[in-house]
Amino acid sequence: DIDFSDVHMDLVEVHKAGNDCFDVSAGNYSVGTLIASKCGDKAVSVGEGSTLEIQYIKISNAVTGLVAKDSSQLVVESGSINDVPLCFSAYRKKQEFGGAIIILRDVSCEINEFAIQEGSVLERTL
């Protein structure tokens, strides 16, 4: 969980988290490679006006794969999501913020289920 920061990380690996595996808010973040497995809730959560750019992601066994909320933007260049019932979700949770944006370039998800609230955007290219 990282808040109010401007951080670049080359490699992030999280296994067996009781809640979210990777959670950022109110800042600017970038990750080279992010590997998340056995997440009790979301594999990746971005909120409160944050931007997060990920070059490569591998997610397995989470409740939700990628979540952007509350005026945040999440960009993922490539990767895969497996054993996750809800791949992507973008929404507004708090009244003081707007919707969220998820941009996925070459990201596959075996189940391909997503939830995009009105006012939020999912842009996906394979």
C-alpha positions as YAML, in Angstrom:
chain: A
units: angstrom
residues:
- id: 1
  name: ASP
  ca: [0.00, 0.00, 0.00]
- id: 2
  name: ILE
  ca: [1.63, 3.26, -1.17]
- id: 3
  name: ASP
  ca: [0.02, 6.69, -0.84]
- id: 4
  name: PHE
  ca: [0.95, 10.30, -1.70]
- id: 5
  name: SER
  ca: [4.14, 9.33, -3.53]
- id: 6
  name: ASP
  ca: [5.99, 9.48, -6.83]
- id: 7
  name: VAL
  ca: [7.67, 6.07, -7.13]
- id: 8
  name: HIS
  ca: [9.22, 3.84, -9.82]
- id: 9
  name: MET
  ca: [9.76, 0.14, -9.08]
- id: 10
  name: ASP
  ca: [11.51, -2.31, -11.41]
- id: 11
  name: LEU
  ca: [10.03, -5.49, -9.92]
- id: 12
  name: VAL
  ca: [7.14, -6.07, -7.51]
- id: 13
  name: GLU
  ca: [6.17, -9.58, -6.39]
- id: 14
  name: VAL
  ca: [3.34, -10.18, -3.93]
- id: 15
  name: HIS
  ca: [2.14, -13.65, -2.96]
- id: 16
  name: LYS
  ca: [-0.54, -14.60, -0.40]
- id: 17
  name: ALA
  ca: [-1.85, -11.17, 0.59]
- id: 18
  name: GLY
  ca: [-4.88, -11.18, 2.88]
- id: 19
  name: ASN
  ca: [-6.34, -8.15, 1.07]
- id: 20
  name: ASP
  ca: [-5.14, -6.20, -2.01]
- id: 21
  name: CYS
  ca: [-1.78, -7.32, -3.37]
- id: 22
  name: PHE
  ca: [-0.77, -3.88, -4.73]
- id: 23
  name: ASP
  ca: [-2.64, -0.71, -3.74]
- id: 24
  name: VAL
  ca: [-1.68, 2.89, -4.59]
- id: 25
  name: SER
  ca: [-3.44, 6.22, -4.19]
- id: 26
  name: ALA
  ca: [-2.86, 9.96, -4.58]
- id: 27
  name: GLY
  ca: [0.39, 9.81, -6.56]
- id: 28
  name: ASN
  ca: [2.30, 8.82, -9.68]
- id: 29
  name: TYR
  ca: [3.65, 5.29, -9.93]
- id: 30
  name: SER
  ca: [5.39, 3.06, -12.47]
- id: 31
  name: VAL
  ca: [6.34, -0.61, -12.33]
- id: 32
  name: GLY
  ca: [8.49, -2.60, -14.75]
- id: 33
  name: THR
  ca: [7.16, -6.05, -13.80]
- id: 34
  name: LEU
  ca: [4.38, -6.80, -11.34]
- id: 35
  name: ILE
  ca: [3.61, -10.39, -10.29]
- id: 36
  name: ALA
  ca: [0.66, -10.93, -7.95]
- id: 37
  name: SER
  ca: [-0.82, -14.23, -6.80]
- id: 38
  name: LYS
  ca: [-3.23, -15.44, -4.13]
- id: 39
  name: CYS
  ca: [-4.62, -11.97, -3.43]
- id: 40
  name: GLY
  ca: [-7.46, -11.89, -0.88]
- id: 41
  name: ASP
  ca: [-9.15, -9.08, -2.83]
- id: 42
  name: LYS
  ca: [-7.79, -7.01, -5.73]
- id: 43
  name: ALA
  ca: [-4.47, -7.84, -7.41]
- id: 44
  name: VAL
  ca: [-3.96, -4.15, -8.35]
- id: 45
  name: SER
  ca: [-5.94, -1.19, -7.02]
- id: 46
  name: VAL
  ca: [-5.36, 2.42, -8.12]
- id: 47
  name: GLY
  ca: [-7.32, 5.26, -6.53]
- id: 48
  name: GLU
  ca: [-7.75, 8.91, -5.61]
- id: 49
  name: GLY
  ca: [-6.36, 10.65, -8.69]
- id: 50
  name: SER
  ca: [-3.35, 8.37, -9.15]
- id: 51
  name: THR
  ca: [-1.60, 7.28, -12.29]
- id: 52
  name: LEU
  ca: [0.00, 3.85, -12.52]
- id: 53
  name: GLU
  ca: [1.91, 2.51, -15.51]
- id: 54
  name: ILE
  ca: [2.93, -1.16, -15.62]
- id: 55
  name: GLN
  ca: [5.12, -2.61, -18.39]
- id: 56
  name: TYR
  ca: [4.36, -6.30, -17.69]
- id: 57
  name: ILE
  ca: [1.89, -7.92, -15.32]
- id: 58
  name: LYS
  ca: [1.15, -11.50, -14.29]
- id: 59
  name: ILE
  ca: [-1.86, -12.05, -12.03]
- id: 60
  name: SER
  ca: [-3.19, -15.34, -10.72]
- id: 61
  name: ASN
  ca: [-5.78, -16.21, -8.11]
- id: 62
  name: ALA
  ca: [-7.40, -12.93, -7.00]
- id: 63
  name: VAL
  ca: [-10.99, -11.75, -6.54]
- id: 64
  name: THR
  ca: [-10.46, -8.91, -9.05]
- id: 65
  name: GLY
  ca: [-7.49, -8.38, -11.35]
- id: 66
  name: LEU
  ca: [-7.12, -4.66, -12.13]
- id: 67
  name: VAL
  ca: [-9.14, -1.88, -10.49]
- id: 68
  name: ALA
  ca: [-9.00, 1.86, -11.19]
- id: 69
  name: LYS
  ca: [-11.27, 4.20, -9.27]
- id: 70
  name: ASP
  ca: [-11.82, 7.83, -8.34]
- id: 71
  name: SER
  ca: [-10.22, 9.86, -11.16]
- id: 72
  name: SER
  ca: [-7.29, 7.46, -11.55]
- id: 73
  name: GLN
  ca: [-5.60, 6.13, -14.67]
- id: 74
  name: LEU
  ca: [-4.08, 2.66, -15.03]
- id: 75
  name: VAL
  ca: [-2.00, 1.74, -18.11]
- id: 76
  name: VAL
  ca: [-0.69, -1.81, -18.64]
- id: 77
  name: GLU
  ca: [1.48, -2.63, -21.66]
- id: 78
  name: SER
  ca: [1.38, -6.44, -21.56]
- id: 79
  name: GLY
  ca: [0.62, -9.43, -19.41]
- id: 80
  name: SER
  ca: [-1.87, -12.08, -18.37]
- id: 81
  name: ILE
  ca: [-4.59, -12.60, -15.78]
- id: 82
  name: ASN
  ca: [-5.60, -16.13, -14.77]
- id: 83
  name: ASP
  ca: [-7.92, -17.67, -12.19]
- id: 84
  name: VAL
  ca: [-9.64, -14.32, -11.54]
- id: 85
  name: PRO
  ca: [-13.46, -14.04, -11.79]
- id: 86
  name: LEU
  ca: [-13.47, -10.27, -12.55]
- id: 87
  name: CYS
  ca: [-10.58, -9.14, -14.77]
- id: 88
  name: PHE
  ca: [-11.00, -5.35, -14.84]
- id: 89
  name: SER
  ca: [-13.12, -2.80, -13.00]
- id: 90
  name: ALA
  ca: [-13.27, 1.00, -13.27]
- id: 91
  name: TYR
  ca: [-15.59, 3.16, -11.23]
- id: 92
  name: ARG
  ca: [-16.19, 6.16, -9.00]
- id: 93
  name: LYS
  ca: [-16.35, 5.30, -5.31]
- id: 94
  name: LYS
  ca: [-16.05, 8.72, -3.62]
- id: 95
  name: GLN
  ca: [-18.21, 11.73, -4.53]
- id: 96
  name: GLU
  ca: [-15.31, 14.18, -4.71]
- id: 97
  name: PHE
  ca: [-13.78, 12.26, -7.63]
- id: 98
  name: GLY
  ca: [-14.81, 11.32, -11.15]
- id: 99
  name: GLY
  ca: [-14.65, 8.04, -13.03]
- id: 100
  name: ALA
  ca: [-11.46, 6.15, -13.84]
- id: 101
  name: ILE
  ca: [-9.54, 5.04, -16.94]
- id: 102
  name: ILE
  ca: [-7.97, 1.67, -17.68]
- id: 103
  name: ILE
  ca: [-5.80, 1.34, -20.80]
- id: 104
  name: LEU
  ca: [-4.64, -2.17, -21.69]
- id: 105
  name: ARG
  ca: [-2.40, -2.83, -24.66]
- id: 106
  name: ASP
  ca: [-1.60, -6.57, -24.82]
- id: 107
  name: VAL
  ca: [-3.22, -8.01, -21.70]
- id: 108
  name: SER
  ca: [-5.13, -11.29, -21.80]
- id: 109
  name: CYS
  ca: [-7.61, -12.52, -19.24]
- id: 110
  name: GLU
  ca: [-8.88, -16.09, -19.41]
- id: 111
  name: ILE
  ca: [-12.40, -15.28, -18.14]
- id: 112
  name: ASN
  ca: [-12.69, -11.83, -19.80]
- id: 113
  name: GLU
  ca: [-15.29, -10.42, -17.37]
- id: 114
  name: PHE
  ca: [-15.19, -6.71, -16.56]
- id: 115
  name: ALA
  ca: [-17.26, -3.96, -14.93]
- id: 116
  name: ILE
  ca: [-16.99, -0.38, -16.18]
- id: 117
  name: GLN
  ca: [-19.24, 2.16, -14.47]
- id: 118
  name: GLU
  ca: [-20.75, 4.98, -16.52]
- id: 119
  name: GLY
  ca: [-18.26, 7.84, -16.56]
- id: 120
  name: SER
  ca: [-15.29, 5.46, -16.55]
- id: 121
  name: VAL
  ca: [-13.36, 4.08, -19.54]
- id: 122
  name: LEU
  ca: [-11.81, 0.77, -20.56]
- id: 123
  name: GLU
  ca: [-9.59, 1.02, -23.65]
- id: 124
  name: ARG
  ca: [-8.26, -2.32, -24.76]
- id: 125
  name: THR
  ca: [-6.07, -3.36, -27.70]
- id: 126
  name: LEU
  ca: [-4.65, -6.81, -28.29]
...
